Amino acid sequence: MQGWKGLNMTELVAAEEITKRVGWWKPETIVDRVSLSLCEGEIMGMLGPNGAGKTTTMKMLLGLTSITSGVARMFGAPVPSASSRVGVGFLPESIQHPGHLTVYEYIRFHALLSELKVPGELVGEQLRRVELWEHRDRLLIECSKGMRQRADIARLLMKRARLILLDEPFSGLDPCGQVMLRELLLSLKQEGIAILVNSHASGILEDVCDRVCLMNRGRVVLGGSLAELLRTSQTRVVASFPESGTALETFVAAHSAIPHRRLDRGEIEFLAGEAAIVNDLLRDILRGGGMVTLVAPVTLTLEQLFLRELSERGDAANERRG
């Protein structure tokens, strides 16, 4: 951490309208004016269809591809300077592994390659952390994709980075591996490590992320606090009416302007917006001889939010093809 003295350790990543264009005759915009920030102990998820520009954004932050316009800083240093990459760990989506090395040798080799003076027991510690210690002597060529992914996560942990960028880290992991990585990300967050993760695993992102950035066609179409984005202004009201008589039919006809659907056993569900409408609806249910069985705020899942945003922009078909 010697290279970080004097730097503002609160905001580790700050990008302002970074753009990537390729081609000369008819340049194509891959990433279009993306702005984002990331602080210590924070996990940000990047979600979007294939080709949305998520991986290119990560590569620009790492200096692996040039920024056409806009500015970015990491650890207070301008990208792509060498000092901006001090203390940064990166796990790309695809890696070519040396098949002649064992899992243990692979981790040890990368530690030496990075000039990390680490004892052998630290290698074992990280292998245990990703539940791969029992397979330490297996050749990488004999390992499944999920096992190689675990090995790469252990390799990344050896660097003791304070900022980690992960490109599709859940790819190839079985359900147990996904749970392991989810718990590991939360543990790293508690250690103050900042994590930027690009993944299609929206359910896991919802479990671990503080903020999300939804990208499409190179642009950020939605971003912010996960709790705020998944909150809606609607309230779900479920009421039950006697199955006999016309109480239910009369009530539905009188409140047909409120979105509703019929449930089983004489129940009906309403989705009301403004608080005044909710209050009037509850009052009318009781006056009409019904019983209120549920009043609850409506929340979206990250997957529902993602699909809704694409649908509203006419891009749902593109996502299904991608």
Contacts in CASP RR format, 6 or more apart in sequence:
PFRMAT RR
TARGET T0000
AUTHOR 0000-0000-0000
METHOD contacts of the structure
MODEL  1
MQGWKGLNMTELVAAEEITKRVGWWKPETIVDRVSLSLCEGEIMGMLGPN
GAGKTTTMKMLLGLTSITSGVARMFGAPVPSASSRVGVGFLPESIQHPGH
LTVYEYIRFHALLSELKVPGELVGEQLRRVELWEHRDRLLIECSKGMRQR
ADIARLLMKRARLILLDEPFSGLDPCGQVMLRELLLSLKQEGIAILVNSH
ASGILEDVCDRVCLMNRGRVVLGGSLAELLRTSQTRVVASFPESGTALET
FVAAHSAIPHRRLDRGEIEFLAGEAAIVNDLLRDILRGGGMVTLVAPVTL
TLEQLFLRELSERGDAANERRG
1 87 0 8 1.000
1 162 0 8 1.000
3 83 0 8 1.000
3 86 0 8 1.000
4 75 0 8 1.000
4 86 0 8 1.000
4 87 0 8 1.000
4 162 0 8 1.000
7 75 0 8 1.000
7 76 0 8 1.000
7 77 0 8 1.000
8 76 0 8 1.000
9 40 0 8 1.000
9 162 0 8 1.000
10 39 0 8 1.000
10 40 0 8 1.000
11 37 0 8 1.000
11 38 0 8 1.000
11 39 0 8 1.000
12 38 0 8 1.000
12 39 0 8 1.000
12 40 0 8 1.000
12 74 0 8 1.000
12 75 0 8 1.000
12 162 0 8 1.000
12 163 0 8 1.000
12 194 0 8 1.000
13 36 0 8 1.000
13 37 0 8 1.000
13 38 0 8 1.000
13 61 0 8 1.000
13 72 0 8 1.000
13 73 0 8 1.000
13 74 0 8 1.000
13 163 0 8 1.000
13 194 0 8 1.000
13 196 0 8 1.000
14 37 0 8 1.000
14 72 0 8 1.000
14 73 0 8 1.000
14 74 0 8 1.000
14 76 0 8 1.000
15 34 0 8 1.000
15 35 0 8 1.000
15 36 0 8 1.000
15 37 0 8 1.000
15 57 0 8 1.000
15 60 0 8 1.000
15 61 0 8 1.000
15 70 0 8 1.000
15 71 0 8 1.000
15 72 0 8 1.000
15 73 0 8 1.000
16 35 0 8 1.000
16 70 0 8 1.000
16 71 0 8 1.000
16 72 0 8 1.000
17 33 0 8 1.000
17 34 0 8 1.000
17 35 0 8 1.000
17 69 0 8 1.000
17 70 0 8 1.000
17 71 0 8 1.000
18 31 0 8 1.000
18 33 0 8 1.000
18 34 0 8 1.000
18 35 0 8 1.000
18 57 0 8 1.000
18 60 0 8 1.000
18 61 0 8 1.000
18 67 0 8 1.000
18 69 0 8 1.000
18 70 0 8 1.000
18 71 0 8 1.000
18 72 0 8 1.000
19 29 0 8 1.000
19 31 0 8 1.000
19 32 0 8 1.000
19 33 0 8 1.000
19 34 0 8 1.000
19 67 0 8 1.000
19 68 0 8 1.000
19 69 0 8 1.000
19 70 0 8 1.000
20 29 0 8 1.000
20 30 0 8 1.000
20 31 0 8 1.000
20 56 0 8 1.000
20 57 0 8 1.000
20 60 0 8 1.000
20 65 0 8 1.000
20 66 0 8 1.000
20 67 0 8 1.000
20 68 0 8 1.000
21 27 0 8 1.000
21 28 0 8 1.000
21 29 0 8 1.000
21 30 0 8 1.000
21 68 0 8 1.000
22 28 0 8 1.000
22 30 0 8 1.000
29 218 0 8 1.000
30 53 0 8 1.000
30 56 0 8 1.000
30 218 0 8 1.000
31 53 0 8 1.000
31 56 0 8 1.000
31 57 0 8 1.000
31 60 0 8 1.000
31 218 0 8 1.000
32 217 0 8 1.000
32 218 0 8 1.000
32 219 0 8 1.000
33 70 0 8 1.000
33 219 0 8 1.000
34 57 0 8 1.000
34 215 0 8 1.000
34 218 0 8 1.000
34 219 0 8 1.000
34 220 0 8 1.000
35 220 0 8 1.000
36 44 0 8 1.000
36 57 0 8 1.000
36 213 0 8 1.000
36 220 0 8 1.000
38 44 0 8 1.000
38 163 0 8 1.000
38 194 0 8 1.000
38 196 0 8 1.000
39 194 0 8 1.000
40 162 0 8 1.000
40 192 0 8 1.000
40 193 0 8 1.000
40 194 0 8 1.000
41 189 0 8 1.000
41 190 0 8 1.000
41 191 0 8 1.000
41 192 0 8 1.000
41 193 0 8 1.000
41 194 0 8 1.000
41 195 0 8 1.000
42 189 0 8 1.000
42 194 0 8 1.000
42 195 0 8 1.000
42 210 0 8 1.000
42 211 0 8 1.000
43 185 0 8 1.000
43 189 0 8 1.000
43 194 0 8 1.000
43 195 0 8 1.000
43 197 0 8 1.000
43 208 0 8 1.000
43 209 0 8 1.000
43 210 0 8 1.000
43 211 0 8 1.000
44 195 0 8 1.000
44 196 0 8 1.000
44 197 0 8 1.000
44 209 0 8 1.000
44 210 0 8 1.000
44 211 0 8 1.000
44 212 0 8 1.000
44 213 0 8 1.000
45 196 0 8 1.000
45 197 0 8 1.000
45 198 0 8 1.000
45 199 0 8 1.000
45 205 0 8 1.000
45 209 0 8 1.000
45 211 0 8 1.000
45 212 0 8 1.000
45 213 0 8 1.000
46 54 0 8 1.000
46 57 0 8 1.000
46 58 0 8 1.000
46 196 0 8 1.000
46 197 0 8 1.000
46 198 0 8 1.000
46 199 0 8 1.000
46 212 0 8 1.000
46 213 0 8 1.000
46 215 0 8 1.000
47 54 0 8 1.000
47 199 0 8 1.000
47 200 0 8 1.000
47 202 0 8 1.000
47 205 0 8 1.000
47 212 0 8 1.000
47 213 0 8 1.000
47 214 0 8 1.000
47 215 0 8 1.000
47 302 0 8 1.000
47 306 0 8 1.000
48 54 0 8 1.000
48 200 0 8 1.000
48 214 0 8 1.000
48 215 0 8 1.000
48 216 0 8 1.000
48 306 0 8 1.000
48 319 0 8 1.000
49 216 0 8 1.000
49 310 0 8 1.000
49 315 0 8 1.000
49 318 0 8 1.000
49 319 0 8 1.000
49 322 0 8 1.000
50 322 0 8 1.000
51 218 0 8 1.000
52 215 0 8 1.000
52 216 0 8 1.000
52 217 0 8 1.000
52 218 0 8 1.000
53 215 0 8 1.000
53 218 0 8 1.000
54 167 0 8 1.000
54 198 0 8 1.000
54 215 0 8 1.000
55 93 0 8 1.000
55 167 0 8 1.000
55 198 0 8 1.000
56 65 0 8 1.000
57 215 0 8 1.000
58 90 0 8 1.000
58 165 0 8 1.000
58 167 0 8 1.000
58 196 0 8 1.000
58 198 0 8 1.000
59 65 0 8 1.000
60 66 0 8 1.000
60 67 0 8 1.000
60 72 0 8 1.000
60 79 0 8 1.000
61 72 0 8 1.000
61 74 0 8 1.000
61 79 0 8 1.000
61 165 0 8 1.000
61 196 0 8 1.000
62 79 0 8 1.000
62 80 0 8 1.000
62 85 0 8 1.000
62 88 0 8 1.000
62 90 0 8 1.000
62 165 0 8 1.000
63 79 0 8 1.000
63 80 0 8 1.000
63 84 0 8 1.000
63 85 0 8 1.000
66 80 0 8 1.000
67 79 0 8 1.000
67 80 0 8 1.000
71 78 0 8 1.000
71 79 0 8 1.000
72 78 0 8 1.000
72 79 0 8 1.000
73 79 0 8 1.000
73 84 0 8 1.000
74 84 0 8 1.000
74 85 0 8 1.000
74 88 0 8 1.000
74 163 0 8 1.000
75 83 0 8 1.000
75 84 0 8 1.000
75 86 0 8 1.000
75 87 0 8 1.000
75 88 0 8 1.000
75 163 0 8 1.000
76 84 0 8 1.000
77 83 0 8 1.000
77 84 0 8 1.000
77 86 0 8 1.000
78 84 0 8 1.000
87 159 0 8 1.000
87 160 0 8 1.000
87 161 0 8 1.000
87 162 0 8 1.000
87 163 0 8 1.000
88 161 0 8 1.000
88 162 0 8 1.000
88 163 0 8 1.000
88 164 0 8 1.000
88 165 0 8 1.000
89 156 0 8 1.000
89 159 0 8 1.000
89 161 0 8 1.000
89 163 0 8 1.000
89 164 0 8 1.000
89 165 0 8 1.000
90 156 0 8 1.000
90 164 0 8 1.000
90 165 0 8 1.000
90 166 0 8 1.000
90 167 0 8 1.000
91 152 0 8 1.000
91 153 0 8 1.000
91 156 0 8 1.000
91 164 0 8 1.000
91 165 0 8 1.000
91 166 0 8 1.000
91 167 0 8 1.000
91 169 0 8 1.000
92 167 0 8 1.000
93 167 0 8 1.000
93 168 0 8 1.000
93 171 0 8 1.000
95 148 0 8 1.000
95 152 0 8 1.000
97 106 0 8 1.000
97 140 0 8 1.000
97 141 0 8 1.000
97 148 0 8 1.000
97 151 0 8 1.000
98 106 0 8 1.000
98 109 0 8 1.000
98 140 0 8 1.000
99 139 0 8 1.000
99 140 0 8 1.000
99 141 0 8 1.000
100 139 0 8 1.000
100 140 0 8 1.000
100 141 0 8 1.000
101 109 0 8 1.000
101 139 0 8 1.000
101 140 0 8 1.000
102 136 0 8 1.000
102 137 0 8 1.000
102 138 0 8 1.000
102 139 0 8 1.000
102 140 0 8 1.000
103 127 0 8 1.000
103 132 0 8 1.000
103 135 0 8 1.000
103 136 0 8 1.000
103 137 0 8 1.000
103 138 0 8 1.000
103 140 0 8 1.000
103 143 0 8 1.000
103 147 0 8 1.000
103 151 0 8 1.000
104 123 0 8 1.000
104 124 0 8 1.000
104 127 0 8 1.000
104 136 0 8 1.000
104 137 0 8 1.000
106 140 0 8 1.000
106 151 0 8 1.000
106 155 0 8 1.000
107 123 0 8 1.000
107 124 0 8 1.000
107 126 0 8 1.000
107 127 0 8 1.000
107 151 0 8 1.000
107 154 0 8 1.000
107 155 0 8 1.000
107 158 0 8 1.000
108 120 0 8 1.000
108 123 0 8 1.000
110 155 0 8 1.000
110 158 0 8 1.000
111 118 0 8 1.000
111 123 0 8 1.000
111 155 0 8 1.000
111 158 0 8 1.000
114 158 0 8 1.000
114 159 0 8 1.000
116 158 0 8 1.000
116 159 0 8 1.000
118 158 0 8 1.000
122 158 0 8 1.000
123 154 0 8 1.000
123 158 0 8 1.000
124 133 0 8 1.000
124 136 0 8 1.000
126 154 0 8 1.000
126 155 0 8 1.000
126 157 0 8 1.000
126 158 0 8 1.000
127 133 0 8 1.000
127 136 0 8 1.000
127 154 0 8 1.000
129 154 0 8 1.000
129 157 0 8 1.000
129 184 0 8 1.000
130 150 0 8 1.000
130 151 0 8 1.000
130 153 0 8 1.000
130 154 0 8 1.000
130 157 0 8 1.000
130 180 0 8 1.000
130 184 0 8 1.000
131 150 0 8 1.000
131 176 0 8 1.000
131 177 0 8 1.000
131 180 0 8 1.000
132 147 0 8 1.000
132 150 0 8 1.000
132 151 0 8 1.000
132 154 0 8 1.000
135 143 0 8 1.000
135 147 0 8 1.000
138 147 0 8 1.000
140 148 0 8 1.000
140 151 0 8 1.000
143 151 0 8 1.000
145 171 0 8 1.000
145 172 0 8 1.000
146 172 0 8 1.000
146 173 0 8 1.000
146 174 0 8 1.000
146 177 0 8 1.000
149 169 0 8 1.000
149 171 0 8 1.000
149 172 0 8 1.000
149 173 0 8 1.000
150 173 0 8 1.000
150 177 0 8 1.000
150 180 0 8 1.000
153 169 0 8 1.000
153 181 0 8 1.000
153 184 0 8 1.000
156 164 0 8 1.000
161 193 0 8 1.000
162 192 0 8 1.000
162 193 0 8 1.000
162 194 0 8 1.000
163 193 0 8 1.000
163 194 0 8 1.000
163 195 0 8 1.000
163 196 0 8 1.000
164 188 0 8 1.000
164 193 0 8 1.000
164 194 0 8 1.000
164 195 0 8 1.000
164 196 0 8 1.000
165 195 0 8 1.000
165 196 0 8 1.000
165 197 0 8 1.000
166 195 0 8 1.000
166 196 0 8 1.000
166 197 0 8 1.000
166 198 0 8 1.000
166 199 0 8 1.000
167 198 0 8 1.000
168 198 0 8 1.000
168 199 0 8 1.000
168 200 0 8 1.000
169 181 0 8 1.000
169 197 0 8 1.000
169 199 0 8 1.000
170 178 0 8 1.000
170 181 0 8 1.000
170 199 0 8 1.000
170 201 0 8 1.000
170 204 0 8 1.000
173 180 0 8 1.000
173 181 0 8 1.000
178 201 0 8 1.000
178 204 0 8 1.000
181 204 0 8 1.000
182 204 0 8 1.000
182 207 0 8 1.000
182 208 0 8 1.000
185 195 0 8 1.000
185 197 0 8 1.000
185 208 0 8 1.000
186 208 0 8 1.000
188 195 0 8 1.000
189 195 0 8 1.000
189 208 0 8 1.000
197 205 0 8 1.000
197 208 0 8 1.000
197 209 0 8 1.000
199 205 0 8 1.000
202 301 0 8 1.000
202 302 0 8 1.000
202 303 0 8 1.000
202 306 0 8 1.000
203 301 0 8 1.000
203 302 0 8 1.000
203 303 0 8 1.000
205 212 0 8 1.000
205 302 0 8 1.000
206 226 0 8 1.000
206 230 0 8 1.000
206 301 0 8 1.000
206 302 0 8 1.000
206 303 0 8 1.000
209 226 0 8 1.000
210 225 0 8 1.000
210 226 0 8 1.000
211 223 0 8 1.000
211 224 0 8 1.000
211 225 0 8 1.000
211 226 0 8 1.000
212 222 0 8 1.000
212 223 0 8 1.000
212 224 0 8 1.000
212 226 0 8 1.000
212 229 0 8 1.000
212 302 0 8 1.000
213 220 0 8 1.000
213 222 0 8 1.000
213 223 0 8 1.000
213 224 0 8 1.000
214 220 0 8 1.000
214 221 0 8 1.000
214 222 0 8 1.000
214 223 0 8 1.000
214 305 0 8 1.000
214 306 0 8 1.000
214 309 0 8 1.000
215 221 0 8 1.000
216 309 0 8 1.000
216 310 0 8 1.000
216 313 0 8 1.000
216 315 0 8 1.000
217 315 0 8 1.000
221 309 0 8 1.000
221 313 0 8 1.000
222 229 0 8 1.000
222 305 0 8 1.000
222 309 0 8 1.000
223 229 0 8 1.000
226 302 0 8 1.000
229 300 0 8 1.000
229 305 0 8 1.000
230 299 0 8 1.000
230 300 0 8 1.000
230 301 0 8 1.000
230 302 0 8 1.000
230 305 0 8 1.000
231 297 0 8 1.000
231 299 0 8 1.000
232 297 0 8 1.000
232 298 0 8 1.000
232 299 0 8 1.000
232 300 0 8 1.000
233 273 0 8 1.000
233 274 0 8 1.000
234 271 0 8 1.000
234 272 0 8 1.000
234 273 0 8 1.000
234 297 0 8 1.000
234 298 0 8 1.000
235 271 0 8 1.000
235 272 0 8 1.000
235 273 0 8 1.000
235 275 0 8 1.000
235 278 0 8 1.000
235 295 0 8 1.000
235 296 0 8 1.000
235 297 0 8 1.000
235 298 0 8 1.000
236 269 0 8 1.000
236 270 0 8 1.000
236 271 0 8 1.000
236 294 0 8 1.000
236 295 0 8 1.000
236 296 0 8 1.000
236 297 0 8 1.000
236 298 0 8 1.000
237 269 0 8 1.000
237 270 0 8 1.000
237 271 0 8 1.000
237 272 0 8 1.000
237 278 0 8 1.000
237 281 0 8 1.000
237 282 0 8 1.000
237 285 0 8 1.000
237 292 0 8 1.000
237 294 0 8 1.000
237 295 0 8 1.000
238 263 0 8 1.000
238 267 0 8 1.000
238 268 0 8 1.000
238 269 0 8 1.000
238 270 0 8 1.000
238 292 0 8 1.000
238 293 0 8 1.000
238 294 0 8 1.000
238 295 0 8 1.000
239 251 0 8 1.000
239 267 0 8 1.000
239 268 0 8 1.000
239 270 0 8 1.000
239 285 0 8 1.000
239 290 0 8 1.000
239 291 0 8 1.000
239 292 0 8 1.000
239 293 0 8 1.000
240 265 0 8 1.000
240 266 0 8 1.000
240 267 0 8 1.000
240 290 0 8 1.000
240 291 0 8 1.000
240 293 0 8 1.000
241 247 0 8 1.000
241 248 0 8 1.000
241 251 0 8 1.000
241 266 0 8 1.000
241 267 0 8 1.000
241 268 0 8 1.000
241 289 0 8 1.000
241 290 0 8 1.000
241 291 0 8 1.000
242 248 0 8 1.000
242 289 0 8 1.000
242 290 0 8 1.000
243 265 0 8 1.000
243 266 0 8 1.000
247 288 0 8 1.000
247 289 0 8 1.000
247 290 0 8 1.000
248 266 0 8 1.000
248 268 0 8 1.000
250 288 0 8 1.000
251 268 0 8 1.000
251 284 0 8 1.000
251 285 0 8 1.000
251 288 0 8 1.000
251 290 0 8 1.000
252 260 0 8 1.000
252 268 0 8 1.000
254 284 0 8 1.000
255 270 0 8 1.000
255 281 0 8 1.000
255 284 0 8 1.000
258 270 0 8 1.000
258 271 0 8 1.000
258 272 0 8 1.000
258 277 0 8 1.000
258 281 0 8 1.000
259 270 0 8 1.000
259 271 0 8 1.000
260 268 0 8 1.000
260 269 0 8 1.000
260 270 0 8 1.000
260 271 0 8 1.000
261 268 0 8 1.000
261 269 0 8 1.000
262 268 0 8 1.000
262 269 0 8 1.000
263 269 0 8 1.000
267 293 0 8 1.000
270 281 0 8 1.000
271 298 0 8 1.000
272 278 0 8 1.000
272 281 0 8 1.000
278 295 0 8 1.000
282 292 0 8 1.000
282 295 0 8 1.000
285 291 0 8 1.000
285 292 0 8 1.000
286 292 0 8 1.000
300 308 0 8 1.000
307 316 0 8 1.000
307 319 0 8 1.000
310 316 0 8 1.000
310 318 0 8 1.000
310 319 0 8 1.000
END
